[in-house]
Amino acid sequence: MNIEEVKRISEVSKRERWPYPRTFQALLGAGVTSYRTSIADNGTIFSGEGGEYEEPNDETAPSLEVAENYEADAVKRGLAHHQQHRTPFADFLKDMAAAGVQYYEVDMLKRTIDYTSGRPGESVVETVPAVD
């Protein structure tokens, strides 16, 4: 995993509001095999061959209080809204916090994202479409 490239992709993709499939493909190209983002503090841990890189919270996404109750339908609505309107990443995180998502995990090889409360049976799994 090329950590410097992961840092660059993370920064540019948020600033330019890349569509997620583009960000996903760039991270995969940089050697990321999975990552996990905490909704409350927007901290992300990227994993790949050769190690991990922990990206702390940034100023564009303040700490959030995550709702106690998990609402799968609200997760799906928040995802659809973000994908259709390309809202800022901070707004996406707010929607996920309000829906009770504690964190999301991305499996680059399976091309899936699991939005979960961390409790059994409380998750929405989304497939990442391929980039043309």
Number of C-alpha atoms within 10 A of each C-alpha: 20 16 19 11 15 20 15 11 18 15 13 12 17 16 12 9 14 15 15 17 15 15 18 22 17 17 24 18 14 18 19 27 19 21 20 20 22 20 28 20 19 21 17 19 15 21 19 18 10 10 11 15 18 15 15 13 17 13 9 13 19 15 17 17 14 22 15 13 12 22 19 19 11 16 23 17 14 19 16 12 14 19 13 9 8 15 12 16 16 18 15 19 26 20 21 30 23 20 25 25 31 23 24 21 18 23 17 19 10 11 18 16 20 19 27 24 24 15 9 7 8 16 21 17 14 14 12 17 13 10 11 5
